[in-house]
Amino acid sequence: MIKHLYILGPALLISACAMSPEAVENEMEIELDAVPANVIAAANRALPGIQLSEAEYEEEEGLMVYELEGMLGATRYEIEITPEGEVLEIEQIDD
């Protein structure tokens, strides 16, 4: 089960609610060291202390985003961040 913590901006909220799994047009797993420093910094500002473990670069409805996954304490999170470093969404993942 995934809990949405927040989504920035009403347009993003509307598009996130309308998004289906088919809306992800293109995704590619990448190494964490290939993620731009400003994207990593944005993740650390959004969730201080997160230990990032995985990264993907994906296109969602025409917008390219980085999706980072990691642990903060005993909780797993996914963070979607634009290449410019804007945090779009943080999801808490319940395994």
Biopython code that builds the backbone (N, CA, C, O; Angstrom):
import numpy as np
from Bio.PDB.StructureBuilder import StructureBuilder

atoms = [
    (1, "MET", "N", (0.844, -1.181, 0.000)),
    (1, "MET", "CA", (0.000, 0.000, 0.000)),
    (1, "MET", "C", (0.883, 1.235, 0.000)),
    (1, "MET", "O", (1.863, 1.296, 0.743)),
    (2, "ILE", "N", (0.553, 2.206, -0.814)),
    (2, "ILE", "CA", (1.325, 3.440, -0.926)),
    (2, "ILE", "C", (0.481, 4.582, -0.393)),
    (2, "ILE", "O", (-0.681, 4.741, -0.769)),
    (3, "LYS", "N", (1.088, 5.387, 0.501)),
    (3, "LYS", "CA", (0.417, 6.571, 1.033)),
    (3, "LYS", "C", (1.052, 7.790, 0.404)),
    (3, "LYS", "O", (2.272, 7.942, 0.461)),
    (4, "HIS", "N", (0.262, 8.660, -0.193)),
    (4, "HIS", "CA", (0.780, 9.901, -0.761)),
    (4, "HIS", "C", (0.928, 10.909, 0.365)),
    (4, "HIS", "O", (-0.032, 11.198, 1.081)),
    (5, "LEU", "N", (2.133, 11.442, 0.519)),
    (5, "LEU", "CA", (2.370, 12.426, 1.567)),
    (5, "LEU", "C", (1.992, 13.827, 1.088)),
    (5, "LEU", "O", (1.318, 14.567, 1.804)),
    (6, "TYR", "N", (2.418, 14.184, -0.100)),
    (6, "TYR", "CA", (1.991, 15.458, -0.649)),
    (6, "TYR", "C", (2.317, 15.525, -2.121)),
    (6, "TYR", "O", (3.216, 14.847, -2.619)),
    (7, "ILE", "N", (1.577, 16.344, -2.788)),
    (7, "ILE", "CA", (1.828, 16.641, -4.194)),
    (7, "ILE", "C", (1.800, 18.155, -4.315)),
    (7, "ILE", "O", (0.886, 18.810, -3.814)),
    (8, "LEU", "N", (2.798, 18.703, -4.977)),
    (8, "LEU", "CA", (2.888, 20.156, -5.102)),
    (8, "LEU", "C", (2.097, 20.629, -6.305)),
    (8, "LEU", "O", (2.297, 20.134, -7.414)),
    (9, "GLY", "N", (1.213, 21.569, -6.102)),
    (9, "GLY", "CA", (0.498, 22.219, -7.189)),
    (9, "GLY", "C", (-0.764, 21.503, -7.606)),
    (9, "GLY", "O", (-0.774, 20.281, -7.752)),
    (10, "PRO", "N", (-1.837, 22.264, -7.800)),
    (10, "PRO", "CA", (-3.121, 21.676, -8.193)),
    (10, "PRO", "C", (-3.066, 20.950, -9.528)),
    (10, "PRO", "O", (-3.730, 19.927, -9.695)),
    (11, "ALA", "N", (-2.289, 21.453, -10.481)),
    (11, "ALA", "CA", (-2.213, 20.769, -11.781)),
    (11, "ALA", "C", (-1.590, 19.389, -11.625)),
    (11, "ALA", "O", (-2.014, 18.437, -12.281)),
    (12, "LEU", "N", (-0.585, 19.276, -10.759)),
    (12, "LEU", "CA", (0.021, 17.975, -10.524)),
    (12, "LEU", "C", (-0.937, 17.038, -9.820)),
    (12, "LEU", "O", (-0.961, 15.840, -10.103)),
    (13, "LEU", "N", (-1.722, 17.572, -8.911)),
    (13, "LEU", "CA", (-2.701, 16.753, -8.213)),
    (13, "LEU", "C", (-3.705, 16.178, -9.191)),
    (13, "LEU", "O", (-4.042, 14.996, -9.121)),
    (14, "ILE", "N", (-4.182, 17.005, -10.098)),
    (14, "ILE", "CA", (-5.155, 16.549, -11.093)),
    (14, "ILE", "C", (-4.526, 15.499, -11.997)),
    (14, "ILE", "O", (-5.141, 14.466, -12.264)),
    (15, "SER", "N", (-3.314, 15.747, -12.469)),
    (15, "SER", "CA", (-2.687, 14.781, -13.367)),
    (15, "SER", "C", (-2.332, 13.497, -12.640)),
    (15, "SER", "O", (-2.404, 12.423, -13.238)),
    (16, "ALA", "N", (-1.948, 13.570, -11.367)),
    (16, "ALA", "CA", (-1.625, 12.361, -10.621)),
    (16, "ALA", "C", (-2.860, 11.506, -10.392)),
    (16, "ALA", "O", (-2.786, 10.278, -10.440)),
    (17, "CYS", "N", (-3.996, 12.149, -10.144)),
    (17, "CYS", "CA", (-5.228, 11.401, -9.936)),
    (17, "CYS", "C", (-5.684, 10.724, -11.226)),
    (17, "CYS", "O", (-6.277, 9.646, -11.190)),
    (18, "ALA", "N", (-5.409, 11.351, -12.350)),
    (18, "ALA", "CA", (-5.853, 10.807, -13.628)),
    (18, "ALA", "C", (-4.867, 9.800, -14.204)),
    (18, "ALA", "O", (-5.183, 9.115, -15.176)),
    (19, "MET", "N", (-3.688, 9.703, -13.623)),
    (19, "MET", "CA", (-2.647, 8.872, -14.180)),
    (19, "MET", "C", (-2.932, 7.396, -13.965)),
    (19, "MET", "O", (-3.309, 6.978, -12.870)),
    (20, "SER", "N", (-2.751, 6.628, -14.997)),
    (20, "SER", "CA", (-2.887, 5.184, -14.918)),
    (20, "SER", "C", (-1.522, 4.568, -15.164)),
    (20, "SER", "O", (-0.610, 5.267, -15.606)),
    (21, "PRO", "N", (-1.351, 3.265, -14.888)),
    (21, "PRO", "CA", (-0.053, 2.643, -15.155)),
    (21, "PRO", "C", (0.371, 2.786, -16.622)),
    (21, "PRO", "O", (1.567, 2.816, -16.914)),
    (22, "GLU", "N", (-0.582, 2.874, -17.535)),
    (22, "GLU", "CA", (-0.258, 3.039, -18.941)),
    (22, "GLU", "C", (0.309, 4.423, -19.246)),
    (22, "GLU", "O", (0.896, 4.627, -20.309)),
    (23, "ALA", "N", (0.142, 5.379, -18.325)),
    (23, "ALA", "CA", (0.602, 6.747, -18.552)),
    (23, "ALA", "C", (2.123, 6.847, -18.512)),
    (23, "ALA", "O", (2.685, 7.792, -19.066)),
    (24, "VAL", "N", (2.807, 5.895, -17.869)),
    (24, "VAL", "CA", (4.266, 5.895, -17.861)),
    (24, "VAL", "C", (4.707, 5.414, -19.229)),
    (24, "VAL", "O", (4.544, 4.244, -19.576)),
    (25, "GLU", "N", (5.270, 6.335, -20.005)),
    (25, "GLU", "CA", (5.586, 6.043, -21.394)),
    (25, "GLU", "C", (6.968, 5.440, -21.570)),
    (25, "GLU", "O", (7.181, 4.658, -22.496)),
    (26, "ASN", "N", (7.890, 5.777, -20.721)),
    (26, "ASN", "CA", (9.263, 5.355, -20.914)),
    (26, "ASN", "C", (9.964, 5.422, -19.566)),
    (26, "ASN", "O", (9.902, 6.450, -18.892)),
    (27, "GLU", "N", (10.628, 4.348, -19.159)),
    (27, "GLU", "CA", (11.385, 4.401, -17.912)),
    (27, "GLU", "C", (12.671, 3.620, -18.075)),
    (27, "GLU", "O", (12.746, 2.649, -18.827)),
    (28, "MET", "N", (13.695, 4.077, -17.339)),
    (28, "MET", "CA", (14.993, 3.456, -17.428)),
    (28, "MET", "C", (15.634, 3.467, -16.044)),
    (28, "MET", "O", (15.753, 4.521, -15.420)),
    (29, "GLU", "N", (16.043, 2.304, -15.568)),
    (29, "GLU", "CA", (16.767, 2.233, -14.312)),
    (29, "GLU", "C", (18.153, 2.811, -14.537)),
    (29, "GLU", "O", (18.800, 2.522, -15.544)),
    (30, "ILE", "N", (18.606, 3.632, -13.593)),
    (30, "ILE", "CA", (19.938, 4.229, -13.696)),
    (30, "ILE", "C", (20.663, 4.082, -12.372)),
    (30, "ILE", "O", (20.045, 3.858, -11.331)),
    (31, "GLU", "N", (21.982, 4.210, -12.424)),
    (31, "GLU", "CA", (22.797, 4.168, -11.219)),
    (31, "GLU", "C", (22.610, 5.479, -10.449)),
    (31, "GLU", "O", (22.408, 6.534, -11.050)),
    (32, "LEU", "N", (22.678, 5.405, -9.132)),
    (32, "LEU", "CA", (22.533, 6.625, -8.319)),
    (32, "LEU", "C", (23.582, 7.669, -8.665)),
    (32, "LEU", "O", (23.298, 8.866, -8.626)),
    (33, "ASP", "N", (24.796, 7.231, -9.003)),
    (33, "ASP", "CA", (25.832, 8.217, -9.321)),
    (33, "ASP", "C", (25.601, 8.909, -10.671)),
    (33, "ASP", "O", (26.321, 9.847, -11.012)),
    (34, "ALA", "N", (24.601, 8.453, -11.446)),
    (34, "ALA", "CA", (24.229, 9.116, -12.698)),
    (34, "ALA", "C", (23.139, 10.166, -12.491)),
    (34, "ALA", "O", (22.808, 10.910, -13.414)),
    (35, "VAL", "N", (22.579, 10.226, -11.272)),
    (35, "VAL", "CA", (21.534, 11.205, -10.956)),
    (35, "VAL", "C", (22.210, 12.557, -10.679)),
    (35, "VAL", "O", (23.166, 12.618, -9.907)),
    (36, "PRO", "N", (21.728, 13.628, -11.294)),
    (36, "PRO", "CA", (22.347, 14.946, -11.067)),
    (36, "PRO", "C", (22.371, 15.333, -9.581)),
    (36, "PRO", "O", (21.473, 14.986, -8.814)),
    (37, "ALA", "N", (23.411, 16.051, -9.210)),
    (37, "ALA", "CA", (23.608, 16.455, -7.807)),
    (37, "ALA", "C", (22.426, 17.263, -7.280)),
    (37, "ALA", "O", (22.050, 17.114, -6.117)),
    (38, "ASN", "N", (21.829, 18.125, -8.122)),
    (38, "ASN", "CA", (20.717, 18.947, -7.642)),
    (38, "ASN", "C", (19.477, 18.089, -7.359)),
    (38, "ASN", "O", (18.662, 18.454, -6.511)),
    (39, "VAL", "N", (19.323, 16.971, -8.044)),
    (39, "VAL", "CA", (18.196, 16.071, -7.802)),
    (39, "VAL", "C", (18.416, 15.327, -6.476)),
    (39, "VAL", "O", (17.490, 15.193, -5.676)),
    (40, "ILE", "N", (19.632, 14.852, -6.252)),
    (40, "ILE", "CA", (19.967, 14.194, -4.980)),
    (40, "ILE", "C", (19.793, 15.179, -3.828)),
    (40, "ILE", "O", (19.255, 14.817, -2.782)),
    (41, "ALA", "N", (20.243, 16.419, -4.012)),
    (41, "ALA", "CA", (20.114, 17.443, -2.967)),
    (41, "ALA", "C", (18.644, 17.713, -2.658)),
    (41, "ALA", "O", (18.277, 17.884, -1.495)),
    (42, "ALA", "N", (17.806, 17.753, -3.685)),
    (42, "ALA", "CA", (16.368, 17.974, -3.473)),
    (42, "ALA", "C", (15.755, 16.840, -2.669)),
    (42, "ALA", "O", (14.917, 17.080, -1.800)),
    (43, "ALA", "N", (16.161, 15.613, -2.949)),
    (43, "ALA", "CA", (15.660, 14.460, -2.188)),
    (43, "ALA", "C", (16.086, 14.562, -0.732)),
    (43, "ALA", "O", (15.295, 14.282, 0.170)),
    (44, "ASN", "N", (17.323, 14.958, -0.500)),
    (44, "ASN", "CA", (17.821, 15.091, 0.875)),
    (44, "ASN", "C", (17.164, 16.246, 1.628)),
    (44, "ASN", "O", (16.996, 16.175, 2.845)),
    (45, "ARG", "N", (16.793, 17.304, 0.914)),
    (45, "ARG", "CA", (16.061, 18.399, 1.572)),
    (45, "ARG", "C", (14.636, 17.960, 1.907)),
    (45, "ARG", "O", (14.100, 18.316, 2.957)),
    (46, "ALA", "N", (14.033, 17.190, 1.014)),
    (46, "ALA", "CA", (12.647, 16.752, 1.221)),
    (46, "ALA", "C", (12.548, 15.731, 2.353)),
    (46, "ALA", "O", (11.603, 15.764, 3.143)),
    (47, "LEU", "N", (13.519, 14.830, 2.430)),
    (47, "LEU", "CA", (13.529, 13.795, 3.475)),
    (47, "LEU", "C", (14.944, 13.704, 4.047)),
    (47, "LEU", "O", (15.703, 12.807, 3.680)),
    (48, "PRO", "N", (15.304, 14.629, 4.947)),
    (48, "PRO", "CA", (16.657, 14.627, 5.507)),
    (48, "PRO", "C", (16.998, 13.275, 6.136)),
    (48, "PRO", "O", (16.233, 12.723, 6.926)),
    (49, "GLY", "N", (18.164, 12.765, 5.763)),
    (49, "GLY", "CA", (18.632, 11.505, 6.317)),
    (49, "GLY", "C", (18.254, 10.278, 5.496)),
    (49, "GLY", "O", (18.622, 9.164, 5.868)),
    (50, "ILE", "N", (17.526, 10.446, 4.385)),
    (50, "ILE", "CA", (17.131, 9.292, 3.580)),
    (50, "ILE", "C", (18.374, 8.624, 2.987)),
    (50, "ILE", "O", (19.308, 9.296, 2.550)),
    (51, "GLN", "N", (18.365, 7.306, 2.982)),
    (51, "GLN", "CA", (19.437, 6.515, 2.376)),
    (51, "GLN", "C", (18.919, 6.013, 1.033)),
    (51, "GLN", "O", (18.180, 5.029, 0.979)),
    (52, "LEU", "N", (19.300, 6.678, -0.040)),
    (52, "LEU", "CA", (18.808, 6.335, -1.369)),
    (52, "LEU", "C", (19.427, 5.024, -1.837)),
    (52, "LEU", "O", (20.604, 4.757, -1.597)),
    (53, "SER", "N", (18.609, 4.203, -2.514)),
    (53, "SER", "CA", (19.086, 2.893, -2.945)),
    (53, "SER", "C", (18.849, 2.609, -4.419)),
    (53, "SER", "O", (19.567, 1.800, -5.008)),
    (54, "GLU", "N", (17.860, 3.252, -5.031)),
    (54, "GLU", "CA", (17.526, 2.978, -6.423)),
    (54, "GLU", "C", (17.123, 4.266, -7.122)),
    (54, "GLU", "O", (16.669, 5.220, -6.492)),
    (55, "ALA", "N", (17.300, 4.271, -8.444)),
    (55, "ALA", "CA", (16.900, 5.439, -9.232)),
    (55, "ALA", "C", (16.393, 4.996, -10.597)),
    (55, "ALA", "O", (16.883, 4.033, -11.186)),
    (56, "GLU", "N", (15.397, 5.729, -11.078)),
    (56, "GLU", "CA", (14.877, 5.555, -12.431)),
    (56, "GLU", "C", (14.715, 6.943, -13.037)),
    (56, "GLU", "O", (14.490, 7.928, -12.333)),
    (57, "TYR", "N", (14.833, 6.993, -14.345)),
    (57, "TYR", "CA", (14.541, 8.209, -15.094)),
    (57, "TYR", "C", (13.383, 7.825, -15.995)),
    (57, "TYR", "O", (13.498, 6.898, -16.797)),
    (58, "GLU", "N", (12.267, 8.531, -15.868)),
    (58, "GLU", "CA", (11.077, 8.107, -16.595)),
    (58, "GLU", "C", (10.293, 9.277, -17.147)),
    (58, "GLU", "O", (10.390, 10.409, -16.674)),
    (59, "GLU", "N", (9.518, 8.961, -18.156)),
    (59, "GLU", "CA", (8.626, 9.931, -18.760)),
    (59, "GLU", "C", (7.205, 9.592, -18.329)),
    (59, "GLU", "O", (6.733, 8.472, -18.522)),
    (60, "GLU", "N", (6.538, 10.568, -17.748)),
    (60, "GLU", "CA", (5.151, 10.419, -17.328)),
    (60, "GLU", "C", (4.346, 11.528, -17.974)),
    (60, "GLU", "O", (4.491, 12.699, -17.623)),
    (61, "GLU", "N", (3.511, 11.160, -18.904)),
    (61, "GLU", "CA", (2.668, 12.120, -19.617)),
    (61, "GLU", "C", (3.480, 13.285, -20.175)),
    (61, "GLU", "O", (3.090, 14.447, -20.055)),
    (62, "GLY", "N", (4.611, 12.953, -20.784)),
    (62, "GLY", "CA", (5.439, 13.962, -21.426)),
    (62, "GLY", "C", (6.427, 14.672, -20.529)),
    (62, "GLY", "O", (7.253, 15.434, -21.031)),
    (63, "LEU", "N", (6.382, 14.458, -19.224)),
    (63, "LEU", "CA", (7.293, 15.103, -18.283)),
    (63, "LEU", "C", (8.357, 14.104, -17.842)),
    (63, "LEU", "O", (8.028, 13.021, -17.358)),
    (64, "MET", "N", (9.623, 14.459, -18.004)),
    (64, "MET", "CA", (10.717, 13.601, -17.560)),
    (64, "MET", "C", (10.977, 13.850, -16.074)),
    (64, "MET", "O", (11.116, 14.995, -15.644)),
    (65, "VAL", "N", (11.039, 12.773, -15.298)),
    (65, "VAL", "CA", (11.268, 12.882, -13.861)),
    (65, "VAL", "C", (12.233, 11.789, -13.409)),
    (65, "VAL", "O", (12.359, 10.736, -14.034)),
    (66, "TYR", "N", (12.904, 12.080, -12.305)),
    (66, "TYR", "CA", (13.702, 11.078, -11.621)),
    (66, "TYR", "C", (12.827, 10.514, -10.510)),
    (66, "TYR", "O", (12.181, 11.263, -9.778)),
    (67, "GLU", "N", (12.810, 9.191, -10.389)),
    (67, "GLU", "CA", (12.109, 8.545, -9.286)),
    (67, "GLU", "C", (13.173, 7.858, -8.442)),
    (67, "GLU", "O", (13.807, 6.896, -8.876)),
    (68, "LEU", "N", (13.356, 8.364, -7.239)),
    (68, "LEU", "CA", (14.366, 7.843, -6.326)),
    (68, "LEU", "C", (13.679, 7.057, -5.227)),
    (68, "LEU", "O", (12.608, 7.439, -4.755)),
    (69, "GLU", "N", (14.294, 5.965, -4.823)),
    (69, "GLU", "CA", (13.737, 5.143, -3.749)),
    (69, "GLU", "C", (14.792, 5.001, -2.671)),
    (69, "GLU", "O", (15.985, 4.905, -2.960)),
    (70, "GLY", "N", (14.340, 4.990, -1.421)),
    (70, "GLY", "CA", (15.277, 4.841, -0.325)),
    (70, "GLY", "C", (14.577, 4.658, 1.006)),
    (70, "GLY", "O", (13.350, 4.695, 1.099)),
    (71, "MET", "N", (15.384, 4.459, 2.031)),
    (71, "MET", "CA", (14.892, 4.213, 3.385)),
    (71, "MET", "C", (15.204, 5.405, 4.281)),
    (71, "MET", "O", (16.279, 6.000, 4.214)),
    (72, "LEU", "N", (14.231, 5.729, 5.116)),
    (72, "LEU", "CA", (14.415, 6.704, 6.181)),
    (72, "LEU", "C", (13.941, 5.998, 7.433)),
    (72, "LEU", "O", (12.741, 5.809, 7.632)),
    (73, "GLY", "N", (14.885, 5.607, 8.280)),
    (73, "GLY", "CA", (14.528, 4.750, 9.407)),
    (73, "GLY", "C", (14.074, 3.405, 8.870)),
    (73, "GLY", "O", (14.765, 2.782, 8.065)),
    (74, "ALA", "N", (12.911, 2.964, 9.319)),
    (74, "ALA", "CA", (12.356, 1.686, 8.876)),
    (74, "ALA", "C", (11.327, 1.862, 7.761)),
    (74, "ALA", "O", (10.629, 0.911, 7.409)),
    (75, "THR", "N", (11.229, 3.050, 7.211)),
    (75, "THR", "CA", (10.201, 3.347, 6.207)),
    (75, "THR", "C", (10.825, 3.551, 4.836)),
    (75, "THR", "O", (11.828, 4.251, 4.695)),
    (76, "ARG", "N", (10.221, 2.932, 3.826)),
    (76, "ARG", "CA", (10.669, 3.072, 2.431)),
    (76, "ARG", "C", (9.863, 4.174, 1.742)),
    (76, "ARG", "O", (8.646, 4.264, 1.906)),
    (77, "TYR", "N", (10.557, 5.002, 0.975)),
    (77, "TYR", "CA", (9.929, 6.109, 0.260)),
    (77, "TYR", "C", (10.318, 6.094, -1.219)),
    (77, "TYR", "O", (11.382, 5.603, -1.595)),
    (78, "GLU", "N", (9.430, 6.642, -2.041)),
    (78, "GLU", "CA", (9.725, 6.989, -3.424)),
    (78, "GLU", "C", (9.526, 8.490, -3.551)),
    (78, "GLU", "O", (8.551, 9.047, -3.046)),
    (79, "ILE", "N", (10.462, 9.133, -4.230)),
    (79, "ILE", "CA", (10.400, 10.581, -4.424)),
    (79, "ILE", "C", (10.514, 10.853, -5.923)),
    (79, "ILE", "O", (11.444, 10.372, -6.570)),
    (80, "GLU", "N", (9.585, 11.611, -6.470)),
    (80, "GLU", "CA", (9.659, 12.030, -7.870)),
    (80, "GLU", "C", (10.155, 13.473, -7.915)),
    (80, "GLU", "O", (9.618, 14.357, -7.247)),
    (81, "ILE", "N", (11.199, 13.687, -8.726)),
    (81, "ILE", "CA", (11.857, 14.988, -8.789)),
    (81, "ILE", "C", (12.154, 15.324, -10.246)),
    (81, "ILE", "O", (12.612, 14.470, -11.005)),
    (82, "THR", "N", (11.894, 16.563, -10.630)),
    (82, "THR", "CA", (12.211, 17.005, -11.989)),
    (82, "THR", "C", (13.729, 17.154, -12.131)),
    (82, "THR", "O", (14.439, 17.243, -11.129)),
    (83, "PRO", "N", (14.227, 17.182, -13.369)),
    (83, "PRO", "CA", (15.658, 17.423, -13.578)),
    (83, "PRO", "C", (16.125, 18.767, -13.014)),
    (83, "PRO", "O", (17.310, 18.947, -12.735)),
    (84, "GLU", "N", (15.197, 19.707, -12.848)),
    (84, "GLU", "CA", (15.535, 21.020, -12.262)),
    (84, "GLU", "C", (15.578, 20.986, -10.739)),
    (84, "GLU", "O", (15.939, 21.984, -10.116)),
    (85, "GLY", "N", (15.217, 19.853, -10.121)),
    (85, "GLY", "CA", (15.279, 19.721, -8.668)),
    (85, "GLY", "C", (13.988, 20.024, -7.947)),
    (85, "GLY", "O", (14.005, 20.209, -6.730)),
    (86, "GLU", "N", (12.866, 20.083, -8.645)),
    (86, "GLU", "CA", (11.570, 20.325, -8.006)),
    (86, "GLU", "C", (10.954, 18.991, -7.577)),
    (86, "GLU", "O", (10.755, 18.098, -8.400)),
    (87, "VAL", "N", (10.658, 18.865, -6.288)),
    (87, "VAL", "CA", (10.025, 17.651, -5.771)),
    (87, "VAL", "C", (8.552, 17.686, -6.148)),
    (87, "VAL", "O", (7.823, 18.606, -5.779)),
    (88, "LEU", "N", (8.127, 16.665, -6.891)),
    (88, "LEU", "CA", (6.742, 16.591, -7.337)),
    (88, "LEU", "C", (5.885, 15.753, -6.406)),
    (88, "LEU", "O", (4.719, 16.068, -6.169)),
    (89, "GLU", "N", (6.470, 14.683, -5.878)),
    (89, "GLU", "CA", (5.665, 13.759, -5.072)),
    (89, "GLU", "C", (6.577, 12.945, -4.166)),
    (89, "GLU", "O", (7.690, 12.579, -4.544)),
    (90, "ILE", "N", (6.084, 12.670, -2.966)),
    (90, "ILE", "CA", (6.745, 11.765, -2.039)),
    (90, "ILE", "C", (5.714, 10.707, -1.660)),
    (90, "ILE", "O", (4.601, 11.025, -1.242)),
    (91, "GLU", "N", (6.103, 9.449, -1.813)),
    (91, "GLU", "CA", (5.203, 8.351, -1.465)),
    (91, "GLU", "C", (5.856, 7.488, -0.405)),
    (91, "GLU", "O", (7.025, 7.120, -0.523)),
    (92, "GLN", "N", (5.103, 7.168, 0.622)),
    (92, "GLN", "CA", (5.555, 6.210, 1.625)),
    (92, "GLN", "C", (5.091, 4.839, 1.166)),
    (92, "GLN", "O", (3.915, 4.650, 0.856)),
    (93, "ILE", "N", (6.011, 3.881, 1.120)),
    (93, "ILE", "CA", (5.684, 2.540, 0.637)),
    (93, "ILE", "C", (5.585, 1.601, 1.813)),
    (93, "ILE", "O", (6.545, 1.432, 2.565)),
    (94, "ASP", "N", (4.430, 0.990, 1.975)),
    (94, "ASP", "CA", (4.240, -0.022, 3.008)),
    (94, "ASP", "C", (4.411, -1.383, 2.360)),
    (94, "ASP", "O", (3.598, -1.793, 1.532)),
    (95, "ASP", "N", (5.472, -2.083, 2.739)),
    (95, "ASP", "CA", (5.726, -3.417, 2.150)),
    (95, "ASP", "C", (4.762, -4.455, 2.650)),
    (95, "ASP", "O", (4.845, -5.617, 2.252)),
]
sb = StructureBuilder()
sb.init_structure("model")
sb.init_model(0)
sb.init_chain("A")
sb.init_seg("    ")
for serial, (resi, resn, name, xyz) in enumerate(atoms, 1):
    if name == "N":
        sb.init_residue(resn, " ", resi, " ")
    sb.init_atom(name, np.array(xyz, "f"), 0.0, 1.0, " ", f" {name:<3s}", serial, name[0])
structure = sb.get_structure()
